[in-house]
């Protein structure tokens, strides 16, 4: 029985199911949890085929950093935050399910890698042919052969971030905001304004005369 192929299909099926749940569930917190499961399943696939650097980078960068950004964007959306914050216990079942599935994937991955007597035929095949490590081969390929797609991806991500900020930006009353167009049209004369004020002398407090002490306050 080919445990590697079975594990690959299992991880891929979980990733597809979790990705479908990301766009189908209505609760934004549940969507973020399923997105974490999607990233983790894809990382397991990368680790299974021998691309350890991509798998670890996917977990550290996307699960560890990008998910924090996604949660920040979710909090910026026009949703009922009060209803989301109330009763965090109701999110516990979905969180437990995602945690259990991730734990099962880690155990399966460890077991499959332990059973593998030899690496996959495609495991680091290009890196082995170039007689370099997998990380070195990936960096050379990414910044030489695939530099243009890499730059296009960076531009698309930048445009997506700017579009997300513009879509969630709303004018609110009673809050000071910046106007970049007015700031760029400002002249040197309008940056500093000289204000002439008259000198105001502080009022001299009146001298308080101590009243004579009463007989009861005198010391014996």
Secondary structure, DSSP 8 states (H G I E B T S, - for coil): --HHHHHHHHHHHHHHHHHHHHHH-S-HHHHHHHHHHHHHHHHHHHHHTT-HHHHHHIIIIIIIIIHHHHHHHHHHSSS-HHHHHS-GGGGHHHHHHHHHHHHHHHHHHHHHHHH-SS--TTTTHHHHHHTS-HHHHHHHIIIIITHHHHHHHHHHHHHHHHHHHHHH----TT-----HHHHHT--GGGT-----------------------GGGS--
